[in-house]
């Protein structure tokens, strides 16, 4: 090595030269074109390829056909009993016989003393409460199903129903279409006749 070169050779010059050499060689290596099909599973690290780096079309290739429906599972155990529902809105109801007396097992808040039977097919109720509405149905026991019952609920300011006392607030009439409460015929001869009925009051 010439003496003039040794005089100029310093530590900084050596490091700079080595760095330049490495930079040129790394850049040249990076510029080398990677041959096709040269990267395989051996060159990839585990978990290196994530779903975000895979195209949707490639992901579809990984999915197989939809399988058949599996069998139904075993029936589950019964659930706990639900809470008791609210009570009905009927203030009172009654099953009333043809004579004007009630059937205790089918009656609520209506007593025999509340019912008057002044005429055939007429039943007057003097109830201890003020009913707003009522529904009445005739009994078809024994096939006697040609009786048409009707009901009237007294409104504030109205007079007492016909055939009833001044304290009556509900009247029921039972009209038999052939005039005989014990038969059903094609004869049309309507008349008020005694008959069993059911009444609901609200």
PASEBA-1860 file (N, C-alpha, C; in nm, 3 decimals):
! residues 202
1> XXXXXXXX> 0.087/-0.118/0.000/0.000/0.000/0.000/0.090/0.122/0.000 ~ 0.068/0.219/-0.089/0.151/0.340/-0.095/0.141/0.417/0.037 ~ 0.250/0.492/0.063/0.256/0.566/0.190/0.152/0.675/0.196 ~ 0.123/0.738/0.079/0.023/0.844/0.084/-0.116/0.793/0.119 ~ -0.146/0.665/0.079/-0.276/0.606/0.110/-0.286/0.574/0.258 ~ -0.169/0.524/0.315/-0.173/0.490/0.457/-0.195/0.615/0.541 ~ -0.134/0.732/0.491/-0.152/0.854/0.570/-0.300/0.899/0.571 ~ -0.370/0.872/0.460/-0.509/0.915/0.450/-0.609/0.810/0.503
9> XXXXXXXX> -0.563/0.691/0.535/-0.653/0.583/0.581/-0.684/0.604/0.729 ~ -0.805/0.641/0.755/-0.850/0.662/0.895/-0.966/0.567/0.926 ~ -1.005/0.562/1.052/-1.117/0.476/1.094/-1.248/0.520/1.028 ~ -1.271/0.648/1.020/-1.395/0.700/0.960/-1.403/0.663/0.814 ~ -1.285/0.671/0.741/-1.287/0.637/0.599/-1.320/0.491/0.579 ~ -1.267/0.407/0.666/-1.292/0.263/0.653/-1.441/0.232/0.675 ~ -1.499/0.290/0.780/-1.640/0.264/0.809/-1.730/0.315/0.697 ~ -1.702/0.429/0.647/-1.782/0.486/0.538/-1.777/0.398/0.414
17> XXXXXXXX> -1.656/0.345/0.385/-1.639/0.260/0.267/-1.717/0.130/0.284 ~ -1.706/0.070/0.402/-1.780/-0.055/0.427/-1.931/-0.032/0.416 ~ -1.981/0.079/0.471/-2.124/0.109/0.465/-2.172/0.126/0.323 ~ -2.091/0.196/0.241/-2.126/0.214/0.101/-2.133/0.081/0.031 ~ -2.039/-0.009/0.061/-2.034/-0.140/-0.003/-2.160/-0.221/0.030 ~ -2.198/-0.219/0.157/-2.315/-0.295/0.197/-2.443/-0.240/0.136 ~ -2.452/-0.108/0.131/-2.573/-0.048/0.075/-2.590/-0.082/-0.071 ~ -2.479/-0.079/-0.144/-2.486/-0.111/-0.288/-2.523/-0.256/-0.310
25> XXXXXXXX> -2.472/-0.345/-0.228/-2.499/-0.488/-0.246/-2.642/-0.524/-0.205 ~ -2.694/-0.463/-0.094/-2.831/-0.490/-0.052/-2.930/-0.441/-0.156 ~ -2.904/-0.321/-0.211/-2.993/-0.267/-0.314/-2.993/-0.355/-0.437 ~ -2.874/-0.406/-0.471/-2.866/-0.493/-0.588/-2.941/-0.622/-0.563 ~ -2.932/-0.674/-0.438/-3.003/-0.799/-0.405/-3.154/-0.779/-0.410 ~ -3.199/-0.662/-0.360/-3.343/-0.634/-0.361/-3.396/-0.617/-0.500 ~ -3.307/-0.571/-0.591/-3.352/-0.547/-0.728/-3.362/-0.675/-0.808 ~ -3.312/-0.783/-0.751/-3.317/-0.909/-0.825/-3.463/-0.956/-0.833
33> XXXXXXXX> -3.509/-0.994/-0.946/-3.646/-1.042/-0.965/-3.659/-1.183/-0.909 ~ -3.765/-1.204/-0.823/-3.788/-1.335/-0.765/-3.854/-1.423/-0.871 ~ -3.798/-1.538/-0.898/-3.856/-1.624/-1.002/-3.996/-1.669/-0.964 ~ -4.080/-1.691/-1.064/-4.216/-1.739/-1.041/-4.213/-1.877/-0.975 ~ -4.313/-1.900/-0.886/-4.329/-2.029/-0.819/-4.209/-2.068/-0.734 ~ -4.134/-1.966/-0.690/-4.015/-1.996/-0.610/-4.041/-1.990/-0.460 ~ -4.160/-1.939/-0.419/-4.195/-1.930/-0.278/-4.298/-2.037/-0.245 ~ -4.267/-2.119/-0.149/-4.357/-2.225/-0.107/-4.382/-2.218/0.042
41> XXXXXXXX> -4.437/-2.327/0.095/-4.469/-2.328/0.237/-4.345/-2.315/0.325 ~ -4.231/-2.361/0.271/-4.107/-2.353/0.351/-4.063/-2.209/0.370 ~ -4.096/-2.118/0.275/-4.053/-1.979/0.286/-4.152/-1.894/0.368 ~ -4.273/-1.945/0.397/-4.374/-1.869/0.471/-4.371/-1.906/0.618 ~ -4.375/-1.804/0.700/-4.384/-1.829/0.844/-4.526/-1.872/0.880 ~ -4.537/-1.945/0.987/-4.669/-1.983/1.035/-4.753/-1.858/1.067 ~ -4.879/-1.861/1.026/-4.974/-1.753/1.049/-4.932/-1.622/0.981 ~ -4.850/-1.634/0.877/-4.805/-1.514/0.807/-4.913/-1.458/0.715
49> XXXXXXXX> -5.001/-1.546/0.662/-5.106/-1.503/0.570/-5.236/-1.489/0.650 ~ -5.290/-1.370/0.657/-5.413/-1.343/0.730/-5.530/-1.330/0.633 ~ -5.657/-1.343/0.681/-5.773/-1.332/0.591/-5.777/-1.200/0.514 ~ -5.726/-1.091/0.574/-5.729/-0.963/0.504/-5.641/-0.964/0.379 ~ -5.541/-1.053/0.375/-5.449/-1.058/0.262/-5.489/-1.161/0.157 ~ -5.604/-1.226/0.178/-5.653/-1.326/0.084/-5.774/-1.270/0.011 ~ -5.781/-1.285/-0.118/-5.892/-1.230/-0.196/-6.021/-1.306/-0.166 ~ -6.137/-1.240/-0.181/-6.265/-1.309/-0.157/-6.284/-1.432/-0.244
57> XXXXXXXX> -6.237/-1.425/-0.369/-6.252/-1.540/-0.458/-6.172/-1.660/-0.407 ~ -6.055/-1.634/-0.347/-5.976/-1.742/-0.292/-6.041/-1.802/-0.169 ~ -6.104/-1.716/-0.088/-6.171/-1.765/0.032/-6.286/-1.858/-0.003 ~ -6.357/-1.828/-0.113/-6.467/-1.913/-0.156/-6.420/-2.054/-0.189 ~ -6.296/-2.065/-0.238/-6.244/-2.197/-0.272/-6.226/-2.285/-0.149 ~ -6.209/-2.221/-0.033/-6.187/-2.297/0.090/-6.317/-2.353/0.148 ~ -6.432/-2.300/0.100/-6.562/-2.342/0.155/-6.618/-2.458/0.074 ~ -6.662/-2.561/0.145/-6.725/-2.674/0.079/-6.874/-2.653/0.061
65> XXXXXXXX> -6.944/-2.752/0.009/-7.087/-2.744/-0.009/-7.158/-2.752/0.126 ~ -7.273/-2.692/0.132/-7.352/-2.694/0.255/-7.396/-2.837/0.286 ~ -7.373/-2.877/0.406/-7.409/-3.012/0.447/-7.557/-3.030/0.468 ~ -7.600/-3.154/0.488/-7.740/-3.183/0.512/-7.781/-3.137/0.652 ~ -7.909/-3.109/0.667/-7.960/-3.065/0.795/-7.949/-3.176/0.898 ~ -7.899/-3.142/1.013/-7.886/-3.240/1.119/-8.020/-3.276/1.180 ~ -8.021/-3.383/1.257/-8.144/-3.426/1.323/-8.183/-3.329/1.435 ~ -8.310/-3.325/1.467/-8.357/-3.237/1.574/-8.302/-3.281/1.709
73> XXXXXXXX> -8.274/-3.182/1.790/-8.225/-3.212/1.923/-8.336/-3.264/2.013 ~ -8.297/-3.310/2.128/-8.394/-3.363/2.224/-8.486/-3.252/2.273 ~ -8.609/-3.287/2.307/-8.706/-3.190/2.355/-8.664/-3.137/2.491 ~ -8.670/-3.007/2.506/-8.630/-2.945/2.631/-8.731/-2.969/2.742 ~ -8.689/-2.941/2.861/-8.776/-2.958/2.978/-8.886/-2.851/2.978 ~ -9.002/-2.880/3.033/-9.109/-2.779/3.041/-9.063/-2.658/3.122 ~ -9.105/-2.542/3.081/-9.072/-2.421/3.154/-9.157/-2.406/3.278 ~ -9.122/-2.312/3.362/-9.200/-2.290/3.484/-9.339/-2.236/3.451
81> XXXXXXXX> -9.432/-2.260/3.539/-9.569/-2.211/3.520/-9.571/-2.059/3.521 ~ -9.651/-2.001/3.433/-9.662/-1.856/3.427/-9.744/-1.801/3.543 ~ -9.735/-1.671/3.556/-9.810/-1.604/3.663/-9.960/-1.611/3.633 ~ -10.040/-1.611/3.737/-10.185/-1.613/3.720/-10.232/-1.487/3.650 ~ -10.318/-1.503/3.551/-10.369/-1.389/3.477/-10.468/-1.307/3.558 ~ -10.498/-1.189/3.509/-10.594/-1.103/3.581/-10.734/-1.162/3.579 ~ -10.812/-1.127/3.676/-10.949/-1.176/3.684/-11.035/-1.117/3.572 ~ -11.146/-1.183/3.545/-11.238/-1.134/3.443/-11.304/-1.003/3.482
89> XXXXXXXX> -11.368/-0.940/3.384/-11.427/-0.809/3.409/-11.573/-0.815/3.452 ~ -11.632/-0.936/3.452/-11.773/-0.946/3.490/-11.788/-0.912/3.638 ~ -11.871/-0.813/3.669/-11.899/-0.778/3.808/-11.987/-0.886/3.871 ~ -12.077/-0.940/3.790/-12.168/-1.042/3.839/-12.216/-1.126/3.722 ~ -12.258/-1.248/3.753/-12.321/-1.334/3.652/-12.414/-1.430/3.726 ~ -12.507/-1.488/3.650/-12.602/-1.578/3.715/-12.663/-1.673/3.614 ~ -12.688/-1.794/3.661/-12.773/-1.890/3.589/-12.909/-1.885/3.657 ~ -13.009/-1.845/3.583/-13.143/-1.822/3.641/-13.240/-1.925/3.583
97> XXXXXXXX> -13.312/-1.995/3.671/-13.411/-2.091/3.628/-13.539/-2.024/3.583 ~ -13.626/-2.102/3.523/-13.752/-2.047/3.472/-13.836/-1.982/3.581 ~ -13.821/-2.030/3.706/-13.900/-1.975/3.815/-13.841/-1.847/3.874 ~ -13.719/-1.810/3.829/-13.657/-1.687/3.878/-13.558/-1.708/3.991 ~ -13.521/-1.832/4.020/-13.421/-1.859/4.123/-13.287/-1.891/4.055 ~ -13.178/-1.865/4.129/-13.045/-1.883/4.072/-12.989/-2.022/4.103 ~ -12.890/-2.062/4.021/-12.812/-2.184/4.045/-12.683/-2.138/4.113 ~ -12.664/-2.173/4.240/-12.556/-2.117/4.321/-12.418/-2.142/4.260
105> XXXXXXXX> -12.396/-2.261/4.203/-12.263/-2.295/4.150/-12.229/-2.217/4.024 ~ -12.328/-2.149/3.963/-12.306/-2.073/3.839/-12.343/-1.926/3.857 ~ -12.335/-1.879/3.980/-12.380/-1.743/4.009/-12.277/-1.669/4.094 ~ -12.261/-1.540/4.065/-12.169/-1.454/4.141/-12.235/-1.317/4.159 ~ -12.241/-1.271/4.283/-12.290/-1.137/4.319/-12.435/-1.112/4.277 ~ -12.512/-1.218/4.262/-12.656/-1.205/4.237/-12.726/-1.303/4.331 ~ -12.821/-1.253/4.408/-12.896/-1.337/4.502/-13.040/-1.353/4.455 ~ -13.105/-1.458/4.503/-13.246/-1.476/4.467/-13.330/-1.356/4.507
113> XXXXXXXX> -13.290/-1.289/4.617/-13.366/-1.172/4.664/-13.355/-1.055/4.567 ~ -13.254/-1.057/4.477/-13.238/-0.949/4.380/-13.328/-0.966/4.258 ~ -13.398/-1.079/4.248/-13.475/-1.111/4.127/-13.625/-1.118/4.162 ~ -13.703/-1.050/4.080/-13.849/-1.059/4.091/-13.902/-1.115/3.958 ~ -14.010/-1.194/3.968/-14.067/-1.260/3.850/-14.216/-1.225/3.843 ~ -14.246/-1.100/3.799/-14.384/-1.050/3.808/-14.480/-1.106/3.704 ~ -14.428/-1.156/3.591/-14.517/-1.205/3.486/-14.445/-1.313/3.407 ~ -14.519/-1.383/3.325/-14.461/-1.490/3.244/-14.354/-1.434/3.151
121> XXXXXXXX> -14.234/-1.490/3.158/-14.126/-1.448/3.070/-14.063/-1.315/3.106 ~ -14.091/-1.262/3.226/-14.037/-1.133/3.267/-13.962/-1.152/3.399 ~ -13.835/-1.102/3.403/-13.750/-1.114/3.522/-13.688/-0.978/3.550 ~ -13.713/-0.925/3.669/-13.664/-0.794/3.706/-13.554/-0.808/3.811 ~ -13.441/-0.738/3.790/-13.326/-0.744/3.881/-13.311/-0.610/3.952 ~ -13.308/-0.613/4.083/-13.276/-0.494/4.163/-13.140/-0.522/4.229 ~ -13.035/-0.485/4.158/-12.899/-0.520/4.199/-12.841/-0.414/4.291 ~ -12.753/-0.452/4.385/-12.694/-0.355/4.478/-12.582/-0.272/4.416
129> XXXXXXXX> -12.555/-0.286/4.290/-12.455/-0.206/4.219/-12.519/-0.153/4.091 ~ -12.453/-0.060/4.026/-12.507/-0.002/3.903/-12.441/-0.067/3.782 ~ -12.509/-0.158/3.716/-12.449/-0.225/3.599/-12.441/-0.130/3.480 ~ -12.336/-0.147/3.400/-12.319/-0.065/3.280/-12.358/-0.140/3.153 ~ -12.348/-0.272/3.159/-12.376/-0.352/3.040/-12.418/-0.492/3.084 ~ -12.482/-0.565/2.995/-12.525/-0.701/3.026/-12.538/-0.781/2.897 ~ -12.514/-0.912/2.911/-12.535/-1.006/2.800/-12.619/-1.120/2.854 ~ -12.720/-1.165/2.776/-12.807/-1.273/2.820/-12.819/-1.378/2.709
137> XXXXXXXX> -12.821/-1.505/2.750/-12.838/-1.617/2.657/-12.938/-1.715/2.716 ~ -13.022/-1.771/2.630/-13.118/-1.871/2.677/-13.054/-2.008/2.686 ~ -13.101/-2.089/2.779/-13.054/-2.226/2.792/-13.124/-2.313/2.688 ~ -13.047/-2.404/2.626/-13.108/-2.495/2.529/-13.116/-2.637/2.583 ~ -13.123/-2.648/2.717/-13.137/-2.779/2.780/-13.261/-2.850/2.729 ~ -13.245/-2.976/2.691/-13.359/-3.054/2.644/-13.402/-3.020/2.503 ~ -13.319/-2.946/2.430/-13.351/-2.913/2.291/-13.446/-2.796/2.277 ~ -13.481/-2.731/2.388/-13.571/-2.615/2.381/-13.489/-2.492/2.341
145> XXXXXXXX> -13.458/-2.482/2.213/-13.368/-2.377/2.164/-13.436/-2.274/2.076 ~ -13.569/-2.259/2.094/-13.638/-2.157/2.014/-13.682/-2.039/2.100 ~ -13.614/-2.021/2.214/-13.645/-1.907/2.301/-13.545/-1.795/2.275 ~ -13.598/-1.675/2.261/-13.515/-1.558/2.234/-13.514/-1.468/2.358 ~ -13.404/-1.469/2.437/-13.398/-1.381/2.554/-13.343/-1.243/2.516 ~ -13.394/-1.139/2.577/-13.344/-1.003/2.557/-13.322/-0.938/2.693 ~ -13.238/-0.834/2.696/-13.204/-0.771/2.823/-13.203/-0.620/2.807 ~ -13.244/-0.551/2.913/-13.240/-0.405/2.917/-13.167/-0.363/3.044
153> XXXXXXXX> -13.069/-0.271/3.031/-12.996/-0.216/3.145/-13.040/-0.072/3.162 ~ -13.092/-0.041/3.277/-13.146/0.092/3.304/-13.035/0.196/3.310 ~ -13.054/0.306/3.237/-12.957/0.415/3.236/-12.996/0.524/3.334 ~ -12.900/0.605/3.381/-12.933/0.713/3.475/-13.039/0.806/3.415 ~ -13.142/0.833/3.489/-13.249/0.921/3.443/-13.364/0.848/3.378 ~ -13.347/0.719/3.343/-13.454/0.643/3.281/-13.555/0.597/3.387 ~ -13.681/0.582/3.348/-13.780/0.526/3.443/-13.755/0.376/3.460 ~ -13.819/0.318/3.558/-13.805/0.174/3.580/-13.860/0.098/3.459
161> XXXXXXXX> -13.803/-0.017/3.425/-13.853/-0.095/3.311/-14.000/-0.135/3.332 ~ -14.071/-0.148/3.224/-14.211/-0.193/3.231/-14.219/-0.326/3.305 ~ -14.326/-0.343/3.380/-14.356/-0.465/3.457/-14.265/-0.484/3.578 ~ -14.175/-0.387/3.605/-14.080/-0.401/3.716/-14.102/-0.292/3.820 ~ -14.054/-0.317/3.940/-14.066/-0.219/4.048/-13.970/-0.104/4.026 ~ -13.987/0.001/4.107/-13.908/0.124/4.088/-13.759/0.103/4.112 ~ -13.721/0.003/4.191/-13.579/-0.017/4.221/-13.508/-0.109/4.122 ~ -13.579/-0.159/4.023/-13.518/-0.251/3.925/-13.423/-0.175/3.832
169> XXXXXXXX> -13.306/-0.233/3.807/-13.212/-0.170/3.713/-13.177/-0.259/3.593 ~ -13.229/-0.383/3.592/-13.210/-0.473/3.477/-13.339/-0.553/3.458 ~ -13.379/-0.569/3.330/-13.495/-0.654/3.301/-13.458/-0.753/3.191 ~ -13.498/-0.878/3.210/-13.479/-0.982/3.108/-13.617/-1.033/3.067 ~ -13.637/-1.049/2.935/-13.759/-1.110/2.882/-13.720/-1.233/2.801 ~ -13.797/-1.340/2.815/-13.772/-1.463/2.738/-13.892/-1.488/2.647 ~ -13.867/-1.472/2.519/-13.973/-1.483/2.417/-13.961/-1.618/2.348 ~ -14.065/-1.700/2.357/-14.064/-1.830/2.289/-14.129/-1.814/2.151
177> XXXXXXXX> -14.061/-1.862/2.049/-14.103/-1.833/1.912/-14.229/-1.908/1.870 ~ -14.254/-2.025/1.929/-14.380/-2.094/1.894/-14.481/-2.087/2.008 ~ -14.450/-2.011/2.110/-14.543/-1.991/2.221/-14.543/-2.103/2.323 ~ -14.461/-2.206/2.303/-14.455/-2.319/2.396/-14.310/-2.343/2.435 ~ -14.273/-2.322/2.561/-14.133/-2.334/2.599/-14.080/-2.477/2.598 ~ -14.170/-2.575/2.584/-14.128/-2.715/2.590/-14.121/-2.782/2.453 ~ -14.151/-2.708/2.348/-14.149/-2.767/2.214/-14.076/-2.674/2.116 ~ -14.035/-2.735/2.005/-13.976/-2.659/1.894/-14.054/-2.700/1.769
185> XXXXXXXX> -14.119/-2.604/1.706/-14.200/-2.636/1.588/-14.184/-2.526/1.485 ~ -14.241/-2.552/1.369/-14.236/-2.453/1.261/-14.343/-2.345/1.278 ~ -14.428/-2.363/1.376/-14.533/-2.263/1.401/-14.471/-2.138/1.462 ~ -14.504/-2.024/1.403/-14.452/-1.898/1.456/-14.564/-1.828/1.530 ~ -14.557/-1.837/1.662/-14.658/-1.774/1.747/-14.588/-1.724/1.873 ~ -14.506/-1.618/1.858/-14.421/-1.574/1.969/-14.502/-1.526/2.089 ~ -14.450/-1.562/2.207/-14.515/-1.520/2.332/-14.412/-1.527/2.443 ~ -14.429/-1.440/2.544/-14.340/-1.442/2.660/-14.371/-1.564/2.744
193> XXXXXXXX> -14.268/-1.647/2.762/-14.284/-1.769/2.839/-14.163/-1.784/2.933 ~ -14.186/-1.847/3.048/-14.077/-1.869/3.142/-13.972/-1.962/3.081 ~ -13.846/-1.925/3.102/-13.739/-2.008/3.044/-13.608/-1.984/3.120 ~ -13.524/-2.089/3.130/-13.392/-2.073/3.192/-13.304/-1.982/3.106 ~ -13.217/-1.905/3.172/-13.125/-1.820/3.097/-12.999/-1.791/3.180 ~ -12.896/-1.741/3.112/-12.770/-1.701/3.174/-12.749/-1.552/3.148 ~ -12.702/-1.481/3.249/-12.680/-1.338/3.233/-12.543/-1.300/3.289 ~ -12.471/-1.211/3.215/-12.342/-1.157/3.258/-12.357/-1.006/3.273
201> XX> -12.307/-0.952/3.380/-12.324/-0.809/3.411/-12.189/-0.744/3.434 ~ -12.174/-0.625/3.382/-12.051/-0.547/3.402/-12.084/-0.406/3.445
END
